[in-house]
């Protein structure tokens, strides 16, 4: 997700997206620990997307 796409979203949408990505990241981490993750590169991209969203949220405040 690009920063330009993130800036177009409203604050409630950003908060929901951040929560969803956090839950997905948690599930991926658990699956990684059990050795069931097929795409380990998703951990890095989800973590970065969530950080971008949180950065935009903090800048809006």
N, C-alpha and C positions, 0 to 999 in steps of 0.2 A: 504494500500500500504506500503510495507516494504522499509526501507532505502536502502537496496541492489538493489531493483528494481528501485528506484529513481536515484541512482548513475549511472545506466546503460544508462539513457536517456541523450540526447544531450541538450545543453543550450536552443535552440529554442523550443524543445519539452517540457522542464521544464517550460518555460515561458508560453506556450500555456496551459499546464495542470494547472498551477497556476491560469490563467485567468478563465478557465472553472470552476475550483473548487470555485473560488470567486463568479462567477455568480450563480452557483448552491446553494452556501451558502446563498446568498442574497434571492433567491427565496424561500428557505426553511424557512428563518427567517420571510419573509412576510406571508407565509402560516401558520407558527406557531402563528403569531399574530392574524390571522383570525380563528384559531382553526381547520385548515384543514390538518395538518401534521399527517400522519399515523405512521411514524417511527421517533420519536424525537431523537433517539440515533444516527441518521445519522448526525445531527448537530455537535456533538462532534467528530465523526470520520473524517468528511470532514475538520473541522477546524484543526485537528491535521495533516492530510495528507498535507494540504496546508502549514502548518508551517514547516513540514519536507522538502517540496520542496523548500521553501524560504531559509531554512538553507543551503541546498546543493548549491543553486544558489549563496548565499553570500560567501560560502567557495570556490567556483570556481573562484570568482572575484579576 
